[in-house]
Amino acid sequence: MKNALIVTANKAFLPGLNALLNSLDYYGNTPDVHIIHTPDLDEYIQAVQGAFNFKVIGFPISRLEDVRKDDFFNYTYTRYKYVEKIRYDYNVISHFDADTVCLNNIMPYYEIAARTTLFVVPASTLCQFPPEGFTDEALANQIPLFNHPCFYSSDLYGGTIQRIWDIGQEFYKVDGENDTISFNRALFRNGTLKNILALPGNLWIANNTITRDNFQLKTVNGKIYLHTIENHRIQVLHGKYWQKDYLKNQSKAHSGQSEKITRLTHNVATSRKVIDLFNNTHKVKLVDFYNGDQEE
């Protein structure tokens, strides 16, 4: 079985991308990693090929982008267009963001997508309407499913994912449309919802619960893992925790709420420890390629 992971990145996201690659390797994950990238990552992509126990394949974003659209559109939507280039070479395709870190061996989820008709994707922790309320119109206001990480059969759902590019062309910047909304819209329009395996968002996104939980670092058989206060293992951590002002910026939304600020402060510090571990002690050291906006 052949598995692919698609991620888009530029130099500003290198602390996240490098941590992601190291973390995938650390927990024994082995999908081919396809990095859609800007020219400022050419040297990095070349340097890390052969560094891990999986292939790293670079693809210039300039070969996919729509020159009529702004950089943000191309950065967020080209990953779906890229699927048309690789869908017949892989059994399962997954999508990750460049500010996500893998915290476990997630290869079983590729197996689930390969051996069933299930489309595996996290549920949003913020959506307030139930699955029965999922309509095309409702998606402009709330996002039921997050767009990453997701795992799907390229044969069954490659066409659905490619359609996100076209939906983006139609709805981009209309009523706040972004690629996460377009992702949900494509699943709804293509009748994919009946085959969704919804993963718990607090374990597969985690940033939306950062003021409602207390992350705990644990070591098992010599490897570190991140757990919730109820001892559920977090699988993927999402957020730009390496940024110097991350805690300050996140705290603004919770001004005067001391309990939430305490949790936030603890969880950001814990998350930074994880990212630092992967960037500073595993196979590819971030310092060799990046001297930008990191926590001092």
LORO-390432 format. One record per residue (C-alpha): residue in three letters; x, y, z. Coordinates in nm, 3 decimals, decimal comma. Layout:
residues N
PT type      xx      yy      zz
PT  Ala       X       Y       Z
...
//
This chain:
residues 296
PT type      xx      yy      zz
PT  Met   0,000   0,000   0,000
PT  Lys   0,128   0,347  -0,091
PT  Asn   0,045   0,649   0,123
PT  Ala   0,102   1,019   0,062
PT  Leu   0,099   1,321   0,292
PT  Ile   0,057   1,665   0,133
PT  Val   0,166   1,985   0,308
PT  Thr   0,218   2,342   0,183
PT  Ala   0,494   2,558   0,331
PT  Asn   0,706   2,869   0,296
PT  Lys   1,008   2,985   0,497
PT  Ala   0,792   3,146   0,767
PT  Phe   0,644   2,803   0,844
PT  Leu   0,978   2,622   0,853
PT  Pro   0,977   2,575   1,234
PT  Gly   0,644   2,393   1,197
PT  Leu   0,738   2,201   0,885
PT  Asn   1,069   2,083   1,028
PT  Ala   0,900   1,975   1,350
PT  Leu   0,634   1,791   1,149
PT  Leu   0,889   1,597   0,944
PT  Asn   1,096   1,506   1,249
PT  Ser   0,786   1,407   1,446
PT  Leu   0,657   1,183   1,169
PT  Asp   0,994   1,006   1,168
PT  Tyr   1,017   0,996   1,550
PT  Tyr   0,694   0,792   1,579
PT  Gly   0,770   0,564   1,286
PT  Asn   0,532   0,709   1,028
PT  Thr   0,625   0,637   0,667
PT  Pro   0,401   0,811   0,409
PT  Asp   0,571   0,984   0,118
PT  Val   0,567   1,352   0,213
PT  His   0,489   1,594  -0,069
PT  Ile   0,580   1,954   0,013
PT  Ile   0,425   2,224  -0,205
PT  His   0,663   2,511  -0,144
PT  Thr   0,777   2,861  -0,227
PT  Pro   1,127   2,924  -0,370
PT  Asp   1,268   3,019  -0,029
PT  Leu   1,249   2,650   0,073
PT  Asp   1,437   2,508  -0,227
PT  Glu   1,760   2,457  -0,031
PT  Tyr   1,582   2,302   0,267
PT  Ile   1,382   2,056   0,055
PT  Gln   1,696   1,941  -0,122
PT  Ala   1,885   1,903   0,206
PT  Val   1,625   1,685   0,382
PT  Gln   1,569   1,439   0,100
PT  Gly   1,709   1,113   0,228
PT  Ala   1,718   1,229   0,593
PT  Phe   1,413   1,037   0,711
PT  Asn   1,261   0,691   0,686
PT  Phe   1,019   0,819   0,423
PT  Lys   1,049   1,005   0,094
PT  Val   1,038   1,385   0,084
PT  Ile   0,920   1,521  -0,252
PT  Gly   0,919   1,892  -0,326
PT  Phe   0,688   2,063  -0,573
PT  Pro   0,709   2,437  -0,655
PT  Ile   0,386   2,619  -0,578
PT  Ser   0,442   2,837  -0,885
PT  Arg   0,350   2,539  -1,104
PT  Leu   0,003   2,524  -0,947
PT  Glu  -0,095   2,877  -0,852
PT  Asp  -0,359   3,093  -1,016
PT  Val  -0,182   3,420  -1,098
PT  Arg  -0,514   3,604  -1,085
PT  Lys  -0,551   3,523  -0,716
PT  Asp  -0,358   3,652  -0,415
PT  Asp  -0,086   3,461  -0,231
PT  Phe  -0,318   3,344   0,048
PT  Phe  -0,557   3,179  -0,195
PT  Asn  -0,275   2,997  -0,369
PT  Tyr  -0,108   2,897  -0,043
PT  Thr  -0,426   2,742   0,098
PT  Tyr  -0,595   2,600  -0,212
PT  Thr  -0,313   2,459  -0,427
PT  Arg  -0,285   2,146  -0,210
PT  Tyr  -0,623   2,034  -0,342
PT  Lys  -0,527   2,099  -0,703
PT  Tyr  -0,204   1,902  -0,647
PT  Val  -0,408   1,587  -0,579
PT  Glu  -0,472   1,549  -0,952
PT  Lys  -0,097   1,498  -1,002
PT  Ile  -0,055   1,211  -0,757
PT  Arg  -0,395   1,049  -0,695
PT  Tyr  -0,330   0,753  -0,925
PT  Asp   0,008   0,680  -0,766
PT  Tyr  -0,123   0,632  -0,410
PT  Asn  -0,387   0,429  -0,230
PT  Val  -0,438   0,685   0,046
PT  Ile  -0,371   1,058   0,061
PT  Ser  -0,358   1,271   0,375
PT  His  -0,336   1,647   0,425
PT  Phe  -0,150   1,826   0,705
PT  Asp  -0,082   2,192   0,771
PT  Ala   0,274   2,318   0,814
PT  Asp   0,196   2,427   1,171
PT  Thr   0,101   2,080   1,288
PT  Val   0,312   1,829   1,479
PT  Cys   0,243   1,456   1,479
PT  Leu   0,243   1,303   1,829
PT  Asn   0,187   0,934   1,766
PT  Asn   0,213   0,659   1,508
PT  Ile  -0,083   0,736   1,283
PT  Met  -0,030   0,469   1,016
PT  Pro  -0,345   0,279   1,126
PT  Tyr  -0,555   0,567   0,992
PT  Tyr  -0,409   0,516   0,647
PT  Glu  -0,510   0,151   0,682
PT  Ile  -0,865   0,248   0,776
PT  Ala  -0,895   0,474   0,472
PT  Ala  -0,747   0,207   0,244
PT  Arg  -0,957  -0,086   0,363
PT  Thr  -1,295   0,086   0,402
PT  Thr  -1,506   0,352   0,233
PT  Leu  -1,452   0,589   0,528
PT  Phe  -1,326   0,944   0,490
PT  Val  -1,128   1,007   0,810
PT  Val  -1,126   1,367   0,937
PT  Pro  -1,143   1,557   1,270
PT  Ala  -1,465   1,714   1,389
PT  Ser  -1,435   2,082   1,474
PT  Thr  -1,447   2,157   1,846
PT  Leu  -1,622   2,490   1,778
PT  Cys  -1,920   2,392   1,563
PT  Gln  -2,251   2,423   1,749
PT  Phe  -2,494   2,257   1,510
PT  Pro  -2,538   1,875   1,498
PT  Pro  -2,456   1,667   1,189
PT  Glu  -2,824   1,673   1,092
PT  Gly  -2,793   2,050   1,049
PT  Phe  -2,511   2,021   0,796
PT  Thr  -2,621   2,215   0,486
PT  Asp  -2,444   2,402   0,210
PT  Glu  -2,588   2,730   0,340
PT  Ala  -2,488   2,670   0,703
PT  Leu  -2,122   2,639   0,610
PT  Ala  -2,077   3,015   0,572
PT  Asn  -2,126   3,048   0,949
PT  Gln  -1,977   2,739   1,111
PT  Ile  -1,730   2,466   1,018
PT  Pro  -1,836   2,113   1,125
PT  Leu  -1,523   1,930   1,004
PT  Phe  -1,164   2,051   1,004
PT  Asn  -0,969   2,018   0,680
PT  His  -0,660   1,859   0,832
PT  Pro  -0,534   1,613   0,913
PT  Cys  -0,755   1,398   0,693
PT  Phe  -0,707   1,054   0,535
PT  Tyr  -0,895   0,928   0,230
PT  Ser  -0,886   0,675  -0,049
PT  Ser  -0,752   0,849  -0,355
PT  Asp  -0,967   0,628  -0,574
PT  Leu  -1,292   0,702  -0,390
PT  Tyr  -1,240   1,066  -0,293
PT  Gly  -0,963   1,213  -0,505
PT  Gly  -1,221   1,377  -0,730
PT  Thr  -1,405   1,525  -0,431
PT  Ile  -1,086   1,684  -0,301
PT  Gln  -0,992   1,822  -0,642
PT  Arg  -1,332   1,993  -0,652
PT  Ile  -1,229   2,213  -0,356
PT  Trp  -1,011   2,414  -0,596
PT  Asp  -1,314   2,490  -0,813
PT  Ile  -1,532   2,575  -0,514
PT  Gly  -1,261   2,812  -0,394
PT  Gln  -1,266   2,984  -0,730
PT  Glu  -1,639   3,036  -0,684
PT  Phe  -1,661   3,133  -0,318
PT  Tyr  -1,320   3,271  -0,214
PT  Lys  -1,368   3,578   0,006
PT  Val  -1,746   3,561  -0,032
PT  Asp  -1,906   3,575   0,314
PT  Gly  -1,574   3,481   0,474
PT  Glu  -1,518   3,172   0,259
PT  Asn  -1,183   3,001   0,312
PT  Asp  -1,047   2,662   0,218
PT  Thr  -1,180   2,497   0,535
PT  Ile  -1,533   2,602   0,443
PT  Ser  -1,476   2,497   0,081
PT  Phe  -1,352   2,159   0,210
PT  Asn  -1,677   2,105   0,402
PT  Arg  -1,881   2,230   0,107
PT  Ala  -1,716   1,976  -0,125
PT  Leu  -1,787   1,688   0,115
PT  Phe  -2,149   1,797   0,140
PT  Arg  -2,202   1,849  -0,233
PT  Asn  -2,040   1,518  -0,328
PT  Gly  -2,243   1,314  -0,080
PT  Thr  -1,938   1,216   0,125
PT  Leu  -2,088   1,293   0,469
PT  Lys  -2,246   0,949   0,501
PT  Asn  -1,896   0,799   0,494
PT  Ile  -1,728   1,030   0,744
PT  Leu  -1,534   0,883   1,035
PT  Ala  -1,515   1,188   1,261
PT  Leu  -1,209   1,196   1,485
PT  Pro  -1,226   1,388   1,815
PT  Gly  -1,108   1,742   1,747
PT  Asn  -0,951   1,785   2,091
PT  Leu  -0,707   1,504   2,006
PT  Trp  -0,646   1,584   1,638
PT  Ile  -0,640   1,966   1,637
PT  Ala  -0,597   2,049   2,007
PT  Asn  -0,550   2,426   1,970
PT  Asn  -0,923   2,493   2,009
PT  Thr  -0,922   2,330   2,354
PT  Ile  -0,604   2,497   2,473
PT  Thr  -0,787   2,703   2,736
PT  Arg  -1,020   2,419   2,841
PT  Asp  -0,772   2,139   2,911
PT  Asn  -0,433   2,087   3,073
PT  Phe  -0,183   1,915   2,845
PT  Gln   0,046   1,665   3,014
PT  Leu   0,381   1,538   2,881
PT  Lys   0,443   1,169   2,945
PT  Thr   0,728   0,935   2,857
PT  Val   0,648   0,579   2,752
PT  Asn   0,921   0,335   2,647
PT  Gly   1,161   0,622   2,598
PT  Lys   0,930   0,831   2,377
PT  Ile   0,742   1,144   2,475
PT  Tyr   0,366   1,178   2,428
PT  Leu   0,115   1,450   2,499
PT  His  -0,203   1,369   2,690
PT  Thr  -0,517   1,551   2,798
PT  Ile  -0,603   1,583   3,165
PT  Glu  -0,827   1,274   3,119
PT  Asn  -0,526   1,080   2,987
PT  His  -0,638   1,072   2,623
PT  Arg  -0,341   1,083   2,390
PT  Ile  -0,323   1,386   2,161
PT  Gln  -0,244   1,265   1,810
PT  Val  -0,173   1,596   1,633
PT  Leu  -0,100   1,941   1,773
PT  His  -0,194   2,244   1,563
PT  Gly  -0,061   2,596   1,619
PT  Lys   0,228   2,834   1,558
PT  Tyr   0,365   2,783   1,907
PT  Trp   0,717   2,875   1,800
PT  Gln   0,623   3,240   1,743
PT  Lys   0,750   3,483   2,006
PT  Asp   0,414   3,659   2,045
PT  Tyr   0,197   3,348   2,028
PT  Leu   0,103   3,346   2,398
PT  Lys   0,052   3,722   2,407
PT  Asn  -0,172   3,718   2,101
PT  Gln  -0,378   3,422   2,222
PT  Ser  -0,420   3,578   2,566
PT  Lys  -0,594   3,888   2,430
PT  Ala  -0,913   3,694   2,364
PT  His  -0,927   3,583   2,730
PT  Ser  -0,844   3,907   2,909
PT  Gly  -0,969   3,901   3,267
PT  Gln  -1,029   3,524   3,265
PT  Ser  -0,747   3,415   3,493
PT  Glu  -0,830   3,043   3,489
PT  Lys  -0,819   3,030   3,109
PT  Ile  -0,497   3,234   3,099
PT  Thr  -0,335   2,990   3,344
PT  Arg  -0,427   2,692   3,128
PT  Leu  -0,320   2,872   2,813
PT  Thr   0,019   2,964   2,961
PT  His   0,083   2,606   3,073
PT  Asn  -0,028   2,451   2,744
PT  Val   0,172   2,688   2,525
PT  Ala   0,484   2,620   2,732
PT  Thr   0,422   2,244   2,710
PT  Ser   0,360   2,259   2,336
PT  Arg   0,682   2,455   2,285
PT  Lys   0,874   2,186   2,467
PT  Val   0,741   1,931   2,219
PT  Ile   0,824   2,144   1,915
PT  Asp   1,170   2,225   2,053
PT  Leu   1,234   1,854   2,105
PT  Phe   1,170   1,778   1,740
PT  Asn   1,346   2,084   1,603
PT  Asn   1,656   2,065   1,823
PT  Thr   1,723   1,699   1,903
PT  His   1,596   1,482   1,618
PT  Lys   1,745   1,417   1,273
PT  Val   1,719   1,759   1,104
PT  Lys   1,810   2,056   1,325
PT  Leu   1,613   2,374   1,262
PT  Val   1,907   2,598   1,349
PT  Asp   2,086   2,480   1,036
PT  Phe   1,818   2,641   0,818
PT  Tyr   1,628   2,904   1,014
PT  Asn   1,695   3,203   1,239
PT  Gly   1,353   3,367   1,230
PT  Asp   1,066   3,432   1,470
PT  Gln   1,112   3,184   1,751
PT  Glu   1,055   3,204   2,124
PT  Glu   1,364   3,330   2,307
//
